[in-house]
Amino acid sequence: MTGEEYSGEDYFSDINLLLRDLEEKQKILKERLIMVSENLISLKEKTTKDNLEIKKNISAMQEQMKKLISFLEMASSEMTKFAKKEEVEILYKQAKMFKALEGNKEE
């Protein structure tokens, strides 16, 4: 036998070594897959929780907007009931004129 020839024992030893290497790589890949799966599950749970919180916030904001719109509509309808500044000034001037006229009548 020359140095280049394999004995049956060396051949099986090399195959066993390759097989162990493959098994180790498979084990590492399996662990990585499990870790990625766990991370994906926790990310999904967090995303679901965040989405629920956002939906609650949006609902609360919509309710606040409805209340604000209602208040603004009520306030704007009440504003028409108040006299405007120009109207008050005109009435003040007319009252002054009547006072002047009353003062002239008394004399």
MOWOLIN-V392234 format. One record per helix or strand of 3 or more residues. SS is the DSSP state (H for helix, E for strand). FROM is the first residue (numbers start at 1). LEN is the number of residues. Records with the same first field share a line. If there is no record, write none. Layout:
SS=FROM-LEN / FROM-LEN
//
This chain:
H=8-72 / 85-22
//
